[in-house]
Structures are given as C-alpha cells and as structure tokens.
Amino acid sequence: MKKLPKLRFKPSDGGEYPDWEEKTLGRCFDFISGSTPRKENKDYFKGEILWVTSGELKKKYISDTVDKISVEAKNDTNLKIYPKGTFLISKG
C-alpha cells in the first residue's frame, strides 16, 4: 500500500491541540479497492443489490442507485456489501 503523507493541523491562533493523538489515515479508516462485475453478463445487472458508481458519489447522500446487481454477480466477483452509513470516496 502506498504510504500516505502525515497531515498536521494547528488552531488558527498557531497553538497546538494538546488532547489530540497523532495517527495516520490508515489507522483511522479501511482503504479498500473494489472491482466491477462484467457488463457483458447482463444477468449480473438484473438484481436487487444497490451498485454505487463513482458518478453517484457526487451526491451528498445515496438512497438508491441507477444500477442494481444480482447475488450471482456479488458472489462471482467476490464483492463485499457495505452497511448503511459507510463513507465512500472515489480514487479516480
């Protein structure tokens, strides 16, 4: 995994945050990269599992998705289902 730079924050008065513990982002979050089921298999996109695209991440909240995938797509592609409230970002 690529090493992430340390972020340092200071109050606007230039002082310190004495109660803050310094951590890398990797200690605060799980960074996981996913894969996409093959679009050629039309049955993969005839399911009920919400499939979030990078374009949908522009929204503040996602309650529904344009695409839905099947359980077969999830299992064949070894995808993980994330719980409601998961924070998602796109790397590209």
Helices and strands as residue ranges (DSSP letters): H 25-28, G 42-45, E 49-51, G 54-58, E 67-69, H 71-76
